[in-house]
Amino acid sequence: MRWEGQELKSTDESALLPLAGLVRSVKTPDFAGVTFHEVLCKSALNRVPAQSSMPFSWTINPTRGCLHRCTYCFARRTHEYLDLDSGRDFDTQIIVKTNVVEVLRKELARPSWRREHVALGTNSDPYMRAEGRYRLMPGIITALAESGTPFSILTKGPLLRRDLPLLVEAARTVPVSVAVSLALVDPELQQRVEPGTPTPKARLDLIRAVTDAGLECSVLAMPILPWLTDSEEQLDALFAALAEAGATDVATGALHLRPGAREWFMAWLAREYPELVPRYRRLYGSGSYAPKDYAQWLAERATRARRRHGFDKRVPRRWARTAAPEPAPEAAAPAQLALF
C-alpha cells in the first residue's frame, strides 16, 4: 500500500494525492472495524474538470471514503488511487484532512479567488458520523461565509442539525444551498442497500429541521433502483413523505454503475436479490448508465409523482437549489419498456 510517500518525513513529490503527510492512523471503539488515517492536506479546494456537467466549479472533501457503506456509491473507485480497494476499504479506511480548515482559509484569502460556488458532499458525506469526532464542518462553513463564497451541502447525515445556526447566519451574507439525499422510505430495504446510513425517518426529520430553521431543503432522490424502488407505489410513497416533511424540490435519477461501484453493487445484488442479476446485466450491459429509454420511463413516473404531491407548483429561491430541474420526460416505447 503506497502510504510511504504520504509520511511527514518523506519528500516524495510523487505522492498520489496532494497531501502534505500522513500524521497517524487511529482506531477507536466508537467506530468498530474502522481506521481513520489523519493527514495534512496541501489544498482544500478541488477544481471540477471543465468538461463536467456539474453546476459548480469547486468542491471540498474533508474526508475520503465513507462510513455510510452505500452499495452503489459512485465514489468508491477513488479509493483505488491510494491502493485501497473500492469495496470494504472504502467503507472502513477513512482519510481525514485534519488541517482542511486552515488550508481553506489561506486559499480563500488569495487575491485570485473569485468566490465561485463550492459544493460539499460530492465524494464523501461531510456529515457522516466521523464529523462528530473531528468537527471540521463548522470551520469550513465559517471560512466560506466570511470570504463571501457561496456554497452547497449534500448529506444523508442528521448531524447537520448541529450546524443549522451557522448555516442560517451564513445564508444572511452568501447563497447557501442544503440538500438531503433520500431515495427510499422503506427502512428494511434502505438498511440493506445502505447499511451505514441514518434511517429514512431521521433524514425526513432533518428536512423538517432545515425548513423550520428558515432555510429551504431540496432532496436528491438518487439512485432509483430498477425493480427495487421504481414502482408507482414506491415513488408515490417517497414523494408523499418528502412533501409532508417540507422538501422544497426533488430531483430523481436512475442508478448508475461506474467501475468500482459496479462490482461491489452486483456482488451485493447476487447475495440479496439473485433473481434480479440477469435483469441488471441485461439493462446495464457493459456500460455505467441505464438506457435512455429506461431513464425517460422513470422520469415520466417521477413527474407524475411530483405533480400529485405539488412539487411542480413550488418555486424555490434561487440559492436554495442544489440540482438542476429534471428535463421534461419523453414517453418510452412500450416494446422497449417490456425490458423493465
N, C-alpha and C positions, 0 to 999 in steps of 0.2 A: 504494500500500500504506500503510495507516494506522499507520505507526510513529511519526509525528511526536509524537503525544500520549503516547508512551512515553519520550521522551528526558528525561534528567536536568534539562535546563534548562527543560522545559515545566512549566506549572502547569495544564494542561488536565485538569480532573476528569472529562471525558467519555471518557477512555481506555477501550477496550473490555474490558480485563482489569484486575483490581485489582493492578496492578504499579506500583512506585514509579518505575521508569525503565529504559530500555534503556541499558546500560553500553557494550557493544561487540558487534560481530559478528565471529566468528572462523572461519577456515578452517585446517585442518591436514592435512598429507599422510597422517596416520594415518587420516583419515576422508575419503577422496576423494569429492568431489561434495557434501559436507555442509557446511552453515553452522550454527554454534552462535550463537544470539542470547542473550547473557548479560544477564539482567535482575535488578533488585532488586524483590522482591515485597513487597506490603503485608500479605499474610496467607498463612499456610501451611496452615491447616485450612480445608477446604471442607465446608459442611454439605450433606448429602444431602437432597433435597426430601422433605417429609413423606409425600407420596403414593407414593414409591418403594417397591418390594418388596424392596429390598436389606436384608440382615440387619445393617447397620451404619448409623450416623448421620453419620459424618465420614470424609473421605478426605484424603490428602496426595498431591499430584502434583509431585514435584521438577522435572519436565520437561513440556513439551508437544510433541507429535509423537513419532515413534518410529522407530528405526533398524531394527526387525525387518521392516518392509515387508510385513506380512501383508496379503494382498489383501482379506481380509474384515473388517478391523478396524472395529468399530462406532464407535470414537472419531474416525474420520477427519473427520467433519463439524465437529468442534470447531475445526479449523484455519481454517475459513471465517470464524469470528468475528474473525480477525485479517487478513481479506482475503488469506489464503493459500488455495491450493486443497487439496482433500481427497485428492488423488492424490499426485503426485510431491512437492509441497511438504511434505505430512505426513511423508514418508519422509526428506526432506533438509533441511528448515528446522526445526531443533530449538531450542525455547526452554528455557533453563536458568535456574532460580531460584537464583542463586548464594548468596543470603543466607538460604535457606529454613531453615537450622538455627537461626540467631539469632532469626528471627521466630517460629519454632515454640516456642522456649524461652520467649519472652515471652508467647505465647498460653497455653501450658500453665501458666504461673505465675499466671494471673488467678484471683482468688477465684471467679469464675463458672464456671470449667472443672469439669465434672462427671466427668471421667475416663471418658467413653464410648468405646466401641470405635472405633478408627481403622483404615481399610483403605488399603493401598498397592498399586498395580498396577492401579488401576481405569480409568485413562485412557491412560497410557503405562507401559512396564515400568521400574520403578526400578532394575533390574539389567541394562538394555541396555548395550552396550559403552561408552557415554558415561560411565557411572558409574565406570569405571576411570580416566577423566580427571578427573572432578570430585569424586569421593569424598564424596558428600552423605549416603549411607545410614548410615555409622557414627554420625554426629552425630544423625541422626533417630532411630535405634534407641535410642541412649543417652538422648536427651531424653525420649522416650516412657516408657522404663523407669524413669528417675529420677523422673518425675512420677506414676508409678503408673497409667499409661494402657495398657490392653490394646490390642493391635494385631495385624493380619494382613498377610501379604505374599503376593502372587500374582506369579509371574515365569516367564519362559522362560529366564532367564539363569543359567548356571552360576557367574557372578561372585558369587552369593550365598554360595558356599562360603567366600569370603574373610571374611565376617562371621559365620560359624557360632559362633565363640567368644562374640561379642557377643550373639547370639540365645540361646544356651544360658544365658548369665548373666542376660539379661533374663527368660527363662522361669522363673527362680527367684523372681521377685518379681511378675510380671504375666502374665496369659494371653497367650500368643503362638501364632499360627497361621501355618504355612508351607504354601503350595500351589504346585504346578508345573503349568503349562499345557502339555499334550501330548495331541494328539488323533489322531495318526497315527504309525506307526513305519516306514513306507516312506520311506527317506531321499530317493529321487528325487522322489517326489510332494511330500514335505514341502518340498524346496528350490524346487519350482515354486510352491507355494501361499504360502509364507512365506520368501522367499529370503534375508532378513537374519537369520534366527533360528539359534540353535545346533542341531546335529543331534539327532535323537531319542536317539542313544546318549549324547550329552553331558547331556541332560536326565534320562535314566534314571540316569546316574551321579550326577547331582545329588540325585535322590531317595534313592539309596543313602547318599550322604554325609550328608544331613539325618537319616536314620534312624540311621545309625551314630553320629551325634553325640548321640543320645538324644532327639531331637525326632521327632514324628510328622509325616508329609508326605502331605497329600491331593493329589489330581490333578483338575484340571478338563479333561476330555476334550471340549473345545469349541473350535470347532464341528465337528460331524459333517457332512460334505458329501454331500448326496444324489448317488447314483450314483458317487461317487468314494471314499468311505470308510465307507459304511454297510452293506456286506455282512456276512453272518455270519462269513466268514473273516477279514475285516479287523478287525472288532470283537473277535473271539476273539484274534487276534494282539496287538492293543493291550492287552487286559486281561491276557493271559498275561505280557507284558513288564512291565506295571505291578506285577503280583503278585510276579514274580521280583525286581523292584527294591525291594520292600518298602513300596509305597504303602499308606497307611492306609485310604483310601477313594477312590472315583472317582465324579464327577458328570458326566453326559453331557448334551448338548443339541444340537439341530439348528442349522444355520446360520441366522442372521437377517440380513437385508439392509436396514439403515436407509439413508436418503438419505445420499449421500456415499460410504459403503461400497458401496452397491448399484451405482452407476455404475462404480466402479473394479473391483469384482469381476466384473461382467458383461463389461466390456471384456477383462479377463484371460481369462475363460472363452471368449470368442469367439476369442481367439488360440490358446489351448491345447487346448480341447475344443469346437470349434464345433458338433459334433453334439449337445451337451447344452444348447445355448442355448434351443431351443424347449421342452425339458422344464422347464428352470428358469423360463422365463416362464410356463408353464402352472401350475407348482407354486406360485410365489410371487405370480402375478398382479401387482397393483399394490401389494401390501402388503409389510411388512417381515418377516413371520414365515411359516414353513411352516404348512400347515393342521394343525388339531388331529389329524386322522386320521393324518397322517404322524408327528407328534410322538409319538402313542400307539404307533404301529407301531415306531418307533425305540426308544422306551422299553422295549417288550417284548423286543426283541432285546438291548438293553443289559442288561436284568435277567437274561436267560439267561446272558449272558457273565459278569456279576457272580457268579452262583451257581456257574458252572463253575469259577471261579478263587478262590472262597472269600471274596469281599468281603462277602457277606451275613452271614458269621459273625464279621467283625471288628468290634470295638466300640471306636472311637477315643475318647480322652479328650475331654471337652467343649471344652477350649481348643484342641485340635488341628484342629477342624473349621473350614473356611473357607466352605463352601457347605451349603445345606440338602439333605437327602437327596432322592433322586428320588421323585416320587409313584408310587404303585402304578399300573402300566400297565393300560390297558383295551385289549381286542382291537379292532383296527380292522376295518371291514367289508371282506371280500375284494374286492368290486366296486370300492371306493374305492382299495384297495391296488394295483389294476392300474395306477393312475396312476404309482406309484412304482417 
